[in-house]
Amino acid sequence: MLRLTEIKIPLHHQDENAELRTAVLNKLGVADADVRHITVFKRGIDARKKMAIQLTYTLDIDVAKEAALLARFSKDPHVRPTPDTQYKFVAEAPAELSSRPIVVGLGPCGLFAGLLLAQMGFKPIILERGKAVRERTKDTFGFWRGQELNPESNVQYGEGGAGTFSDGKLYSQVKDPKHYGRKVLTEFVTAGAPEEIMYVSKPHIGTYKLVGVVEKMRASIIALGGEIRFNSRVEQLHITDEQLEGVTLNNGDYLACQHLILAIGHSARDTFQMLYDAGVYVEAKPFSVGFRIEHEQSMIDSCRWGPSAGHPILGAADYKLVHHCQNGRTVYSFCMCPGGTVVAAASETGGVVTNGMSQYSRHERNANSAIVVGIHPEQDYPGHPLAGIDLQRKLEQAAFKLGGEDYRAPAQLIGDFLKGQSSAELGEVQPSYTPGIKLTDLAGLLPDYATAAIREAIPAFEQQIRGFAKADGLLTAVETRTSSPICIKRGADFQSVNIKGLYPAGEGAGYAGGILSAAIDGIKVAEALALDMLSMQAKLNTLS
């Protein structure tokens, strides 16, 4: 098989298959009969020329005289052998296990770590502090409709992790030479995700579809001998001579364990404190804070796609923006949700947190994104390794108070924010946030350097997306959970640098950002744990 990259056809093609075949024949200079089959591995969009948008493909070609073609195109980086992307398990559990690994957390990282361990025969025990995904969904949607916040079942806590209530984005910029990402996408499709996520350049699933996918993956883990315990929070680690020996749960149960994957999310603040108190080495790390910004999706589509806006292949347009400010800060868009909504993402009483969410269709009226400012521990919250949590909490509690202390979010029109005046009434952009917003002045909510940076960045972003700084666009506060405020340091063996048997993983540990990268990290850590378990088992067998 040959892999061809940068094959392009017009967006407004007559017949995709026919035009791709013609492009392949022209590229390789072969007869039609020589090309037996064409498979689309990836399809992207080149919209640099809005009047002539093109689709760009990576193709796998079953073709005659493959060796001769590779020799002829040896200097062409766009013609190469098709790489082997099939996942290969690194270990297989022995028939008799001396112990079972534990996975803490059932977000993307814990889900894939648990699935992989189960597929290798290690029968993991997975502990999730929240509820099963459907029960959790009821609690979350109930909070959005004005019911009481459940601190153990919400956007942050529960089966599926925080990514369940997001856009379900499945793309990442992490390097992936072993094609772990392909394994992730394959498992999602097996569990019911749309097959197109295997080839579109920016795949997404959406919240409602993710719920069913997560349930089917859970069923697979159980069918393979895994065990899942909901409403099970780890309260204490038991450590002897820097080796993990077991954990105590919130219900008092003790589980002996020498191999534990810590796949907690970026909002597990009480667990962060427990780990620090137990002596696990933790460092403060940078994260970002800011607002959610909303515009009409039709405006974003027009700016990005021009006259092709509305084309079914293009769908709702997204964007990615960065601005380096005069005060040394960097402002950037984060977690952009085309055709989505701004959602309440609080996990603690008395705090307001915003996030973004889209369904698979991306058909909602507004586009939203976080517009955030990078902050750094040595500069902005020096001292204690957990000081970033205090900063996050302070901002969330201030937003709660500014919003009226009933979980409405404080909000302000973009034009008023740039002028430094309070907002009194809405314009064309209608807020999507529930339980609701309270128009106010956001200027004093963030640190002064962050407010100044965002005020500088929004007009700069206008130069890339016309209408971005429109006066009646909406800012909703506050976005604080962009990433974990700590890093639980691990070594080359994926274990904690000072506690053997403890495997920090995913977003909460500071090693991922988003569904795909967290899932990939879960696979890597599961592999490392499995190999270590086999090594320990071999030593026990030798001694006996």
NORKA-V803201 format. One record per residue. RES is the residue in one letter. SS is DSSP state (alpha for helix, beta for strand, coil for the rest). OMEGA is omega in whole degrees, 0 to 359 (none if undefined). D_CENTER is the distance of its C-alpha to the mean C-alpha in whole Angstrom. Layout:
BEGIN
RES_SS_OMEGA_D_CENTER + RES_SS_OMEGA_D_CENTER
END
This chain:
BEGIN
M_coil_175_32 + L_beta_173_32 + R_beta_177_29 + L_beta_178_29 + T_beta_179_27 + E_beta_171_27 + I_beta_187_29 + K_beta_172_29 + I_beta_180_31 + P_beta_175_31 + L_coil_183_29 + H_coil_180_32 + H_coil_177_33 + Q_coil_183_36 + D_coil_185_35 + E_alpha_183_31 + N_alpha_181_33 + A_alpha_182_36 + E_alpha_176_35 + L_alpha_180_32 + R_alpha_178_35 + T_alpha_180_38 + A_alpha_179_35 + V_alpha_180_35 + L_alpha_179_39 + N_alpha_181_39 + K_alpha_186_37 + L_alpha_181_38 + G_coil_181_42 + V_coil_178_42 + A_coil_181_44 + D_alpha_182_42 + A_alpha_181_44 + D_alpha_181_42 + V_beta_185_38 + R_beta_183_38 + H_beta_177_34 + I_beta_178_31 + T_beta_177_28 + V_beta_177_25 + F_beta_181_22 + K_beta_175_20 + R_beta_179_21 + G_beta_183_20 + I_beta_174_22 + D_beta_184_24 + A_coil_181_25 + R_coil_174_26 + K_coil_188_30 + K_alpha_180_29 + M_alpha_181_33 + A_alpha_180_32 + I_coil_179_28 + Q_beta_169_28 + L_beta_182_26 + T_beta_191_25 + Y_beta_161_25 + T_beta_187_24 + L_beta_171_27 + D_beta_190_28 + I_beta_170_32 + D_beta_191_34 + V_beta_176_38 + A_coil_177_41 + K_coil_183_42 + E_alpha_182_39 + A_alpha_180_40 + A_alpha_179_43 + L_alpha_178_40 + L_alpha_178_38 + A_alpha_182_41 + R_alpha_182_41 + F_coil_185_38 + S_coil_180_37 + K_coil_180_37 + D_coil_182_35 + P_coil_182_31 + H_coil_175_30 + V_beta_184_32 + R_beta_173_31 + P_beta_177_31 + T_coil_180_28 + P_coil_176_26 + D_coil_181_26 + T_coil_180_22 + Q_coil_180_23 + Y_coil_180_22 + K_coil_181_24 + F_coil_183_24 + V_coil_185_25 + A_coil_173_27 + E_coil_183_29 + A_coil_175_30 + P_coil_182_34 + A_coil_179_36 + E_coil_179_36 + L_coil_177_33 + S_coil_178_35 + S_coil_179_32 + R_coil_177_28 + P_coil_176_25 + I_beta_173_23 + V_beta_179_19 + V_beta_180_18 + G_coil_181_15 + L_coil_167_14 + G_coil_182_10 + P_alpha_181_8 + C_alpha_181_10 + G_alpha_180_13 + L_alpha_181_13 + F_alpha_174_13 + A_alpha_180_16 + G_alpha_179_18 + L_alpha_182_18 + L_alpha_177_19 + L_alpha_178_22 + A_alpha_180_23 + Q_alpha_178_23 + M_coil_175_25 + G_coil_185_27 + F_coil_173_27 + K_coil_185_26 + P_coil_168_24 + I_beta_183_24 + I_beta_182_20 + L_beta_179_21 + E_coil_183_18 + R_coil_182_20 + G_coil_184_19 + K_coil_172_20 + A_coil_195_20 + V_alpha_181_17 + R_alpha_176_20 + E_alpha_179_22 + R_alpha_179_19 + T_alpha_178_18 + K_alpha_179_22 + D_alpha_183_22 + T_alpha_179_19 + F_alpha_176_20 + G_alpha_178_24 + F_alpha_179_23 + W_alpha_181_22 + R_coil_175_25 + G_coil_177_27 + Q_coil_183_27 + E_coil_176_27 + L_coil_173_23 + N_coil_184_23 + P_coil_179_22 + E_coil_181_21 + S_coil_188_19 + N_coil_180_17 + V_coil_185_13 + Q_coil_188_12 + Y_coil_176_15 + G_coil_182_15 + E_coil_181_15 + G_coil_178_11 + G_coil_183_10 + A_alpha_181_8 + G_alpha_179_6 + T_alpha_180_9 + F_alpha_180_11 + S_coil_177_8 + D_coil_185_9 + G_coil_182_7 + K_beta_183_6 + L_coil_174_7 + Y_coil_186_8 + S_coil_178_8 + Q_coil_179_11 + V_coil_175_12 + K_coil_187_15 + D_coil_184_16 + P_coil_180_19 + K_coil_174_20 + H_coil_175_18 + Y_alpha_180_15 + G_alpha_178_13 + R_alpha_177_16 + K_alpha_180_16 + V_alpha_182_13 + L_alpha_180_13 + T_alpha_179_17 + E_alpha_177_16 + F_alpha_180_14 + V_alpha_178_17 + T_alpha_181_20 + A_coil_173_18 + G_coil_177_19 + A_coil_180_16 + P_coil_183_18 + E_alpha_182_19 + E_alpha_179_18 + I_alpha_179_15 + M_alpha_186_17 + Y_coil_179_18 + V_beta_189_17 + S_coil_179_16 + K_coil_185_13 + P_coil_174_12 + H_beta_181_10 + I_coil_183_12 + G_coil_189_12 + T_alpha_186_13 + Y_alpha_178_16 + K_alpha_181_16 + L_alpha_181_13 + V_alpha_179_15 + G_alpha_179_18 + V_alpha_180_16 + V_alpha_180_15 + E_alpha_181_18 + K_alpha_178_20 + M_alpha_175_18 + R_alpha_180_19 + A_alpha_179_22 + S_alpha_179_22 + I_alpha_181_22 + I_alpha_180_25 + A_alpha_180_27 + L_coil_176_26 + G_coil_178_28 + G_coil_180_25 + E_beta_180_25 + I_beta_180_22 + R_beta_177_24 + F_coil_181_22 + N_coil_184_23 + S_coil_180_24 + R_coil_177_23 + V_beta_182_24 + E_beta_185_26 + Q_beta_170_28 + L_beta_175_28 + H_beta_187_31 + I_beta_176_32 + T_beta_179_35 + D_coil_178_36 + E_coil_175_32 + Q_beta_176_31 + L_beta_180_29 + E_beta_181_31 + G_beta_180_30 + V_beta_172_28 + T_beta_182_29 + L_beta_182_27 + N_coil_177_28 + N_coil_178_31 + G_coil_180_32 + D_coil_174_32 + Y_beta_177_32 + L_beta_175_30 + A_beta_185_31 + C_coil_175_29 + Q_coil_178_29 + H_coil_184_25 + L_beta_174_22 + I_beta_182_19 + L_beta_184_17 + A_coil_179_14 + I_coil_181_14 + G_coil_185_11 + H_coil_182_11 + S_coil_183_14 + A_coil_189_16 + R_alpha_179_19 + D_alpha_177_22 + T_alpha_175_21 + F_alpha_181_20 + Q_alpha_179_24 + M_alpha_179_25 + L_alpha_179_24 + Y_alpha_180_25 + D_alpha_180_28 + A_coil_178_29 + G_coil_177_29 + V_coil_184_25 + Y_coil_183_25 + V_beta_175_22 + E_beta_170_22 + A_beta_178_21 + K_coil_179_18 + P_coil_168_17 + F_beta_184_15 + S_beta_178_15 + V_beta_179_17 + G_beta_185_18 + F_beta_164_18 + R_beta_179_17 + I_beta_181_19 + E_beta_171_20 + H_beta_172_22 + E_beta_182_24 + Q_alpha_180_22 + S_alpha_178_25 + M_alpha_179_26 + I_alpha_179_22 + D_alpha_182_23 + S_alpha_180_27 + C_alpha_184_26 + R_alpha_188_23 + W_alpha_181_25 + G_alpha_183_29 + P_alpha_179_31 + S_alpha_179_29 + A_coil_182_27 + G_coil_178_27 + H_coil_186_27 + P_coil_178_25 + I_coil_182_23 + L_coil_182_22 + G_coil_179_21 + A_coil_184_19 + A_coil_174_19 + D_coil_176_16 + Y_coil_175_16 + K_coil_188_15 + L_coil_177_18 + V_beta_175_19 + H_beta_177_22 + H_beta_191_24 + C_coil_180_26 + Q_coil_180_30 + N_coil_177_29 + G_coil_180_27 + R_coil_175_24 + T_beta_176_21 + V_beta_181_19 + Y_beta_174_16 + S_beta_185_14 + F_beta_175_11 + C_beta_180_8 + M_beta_183_11 + C_beta_178_12 + P_coil_177_15 + G_coil_186_18 + G_coil_182_16 + T_beta_171_17 + V_beta_186_16 + V_beta_176_16 + A_beta_187_17 + A_coil_181_15 + A_coil_173_18 + S_coil_178_18 + E_coil_177_21 + T_coil_178_24 + G_coil_177_26 + G_coil_175_23 + V_coil_178_21 + V_coil_177_17 + T_beta_174_16 + N_beta_179_12 + G_beta_181_12 + M_beta_171_12 + S_coil_168_13 + Q_coil_183_15 + Y_coil_183_15 + S_coil_184_19 + R_coil_185_17 + H_coil_179_21 + E_coil_188_21 + R_coil_189_23 + N_beta_165_21 + A_beta_175_18 + N_beta_179_16 + S_beta_168_14 + A_beta_171_14 + I_beta_193_17 + V_beta_182_16 + V_beta_178_19 + G_beta_176_18 + I_beta_191_20 + H_coil_185_21 + P_alpha_184_23 + E_alpha_183_26 + Q_alpha_191_27 + D_alpha_177_25 + Y_coil_182_25 + P_coil_175_27 + G_coil_186_29 + H_coil_180_27 + P_coil_181_24 + L_coil_184_23 + A_alpha_178_24 + G_alpha_177_21 + I_alpha_179_20 + D_alpha_179_24 + L_alpha_177_23 + Q_alpha_183_20 + R_alpha_179_22 + K_alpha_180_25 + L_alpha_181_23 + E_alpha_179_22 + Q_alpha_177_25 + A_alpha_178_27 + A_alpha_177_24 + F_alpha_180_26 + K_alpha_182_29 + L_alpha_181_29 + G_coil_178_28 + G_coil_175_31 + E_coil_176_30 + D_coil_179_29 + Y_coil_164_25 + R_coil_181_25 + A_beta_174_23 + P_beta_184_26 + A_beta_182_25 + Q_beta_175_27 + L_beta_183_28 + I_alpha_181_27 + G_alpha_179_31 + D_alpha_178_32 + F_alpha_181_29 + L_alpha_180_31 + K_alpha_181_34 + G_coil_179_34 + Q_coil_182_35 + S_coil_177_34 + S_coil_182_33 + A_coil_180_35 + E_coil_183_34 + L_coil_173_32 + G_coil_183_32 + E_coil_182_31 + V_coil_181_27 + Q_coil_183_27 + P_coil_178_24 + S_coil_185_22 + Y_coil_170_21 + T_beta_20_22 + P_coil_180_24 + G_coil_181_25 + I_beta_171_26 + K_beta_179_29 + L_beta_186_30 + T_coil_176_31 + D_coil_183_31 + L_coil_190_27 + A_coil_184_29 + G_coil_185_30 + L_coil_179_26 + L_coil_171_25 + P_coil_185_26 + D_alpha_181_29 + Y_alpha_180_27 + A_alpha_178_24 + T_alpha_180_26 + A_alpha_182_28 + A_alpha_180_25 + I_alpha_177_24 + R_alpha_177_27 + E_alpha_187_28 + A_alpha_186_24 + I_alpha_175_25 + P_alpha_177_28 + A_alpha_178_27 + F_alpha_176_24 + E_alpha_181_27 + Q_coil_180_28 + Q_coil_179_25 + I_coil_182_25 + R_coil_182_28 + G_coil_182_28 + F_coil_181_25 + A_coil_182_27 + K_coil_191_29 + A_coil_185_31 + D_coil_165_30 + G_coil_191_26 + L_beta_172_24 + L_beta_180_22 + T_beta_187_21 + A_beta_7_21 + V_beta_177_19 + E_beta_183_15 + T_coil_188_15 + R_coil_180_12 + T_coil_178_10 + S_coil_181_10 + S_coil_176_12 + P_coil_179_16 + I_beta_170_17 + C_beta_175_17 + I_beta_192_19 + K_coil_176_20 + R_beta_181_21 + G_coil_181_23 + A_coil_178_24 + D_coil_179_24 + F_coil_177_21 + Q_coil_175_23 + S_beta_183_23 + V_coil_180_25 + N_coil_177_28 + I_coil_180_27 + K_beta_181_28 + G_coil_180_26 + L_beta_185_23 + Y_beta_177_20 + P_beta_185_17 + A_coil_171_14 + G_coil_187_10 + E_coil_184_8 + G_coil_179_12 + A_coil_178_14 + G_coil_185_13 + Y_coil_179_12 + A_coil_177_8 + G_coil_183_5 + G_coil_186_2 + I_alpha_186_3 + L_alpha_182_6 + S_alpha_178_7 + A_alpha_178_7 + A_alpha_178_9 + I_alpha_179_11 + D_alpha_177_12 + G_alpha_178_13 + I_alpha_181_15 + K_alpha_183_17 + V_alpha_177_17 + A_alpha_177_19 + E_alpha_181_21 + A_alpha_180_22 + L_alpha_181_23 + A_alpha_180_25 + L_alpha_178_27 + D_alpha_178_28 + M_alpha_178_29 + L_alpha_179_31 + S_alpha_179_33 + M_alpha_179_34 + Q_alpha_179_35 + A_alpha_178_37 + K_alpha_178_38 + L_alpha_179_39 + N_alpha_179_41 + T_alpha_181_43 + L_alpha_181_44 + S_coil_none_45
END
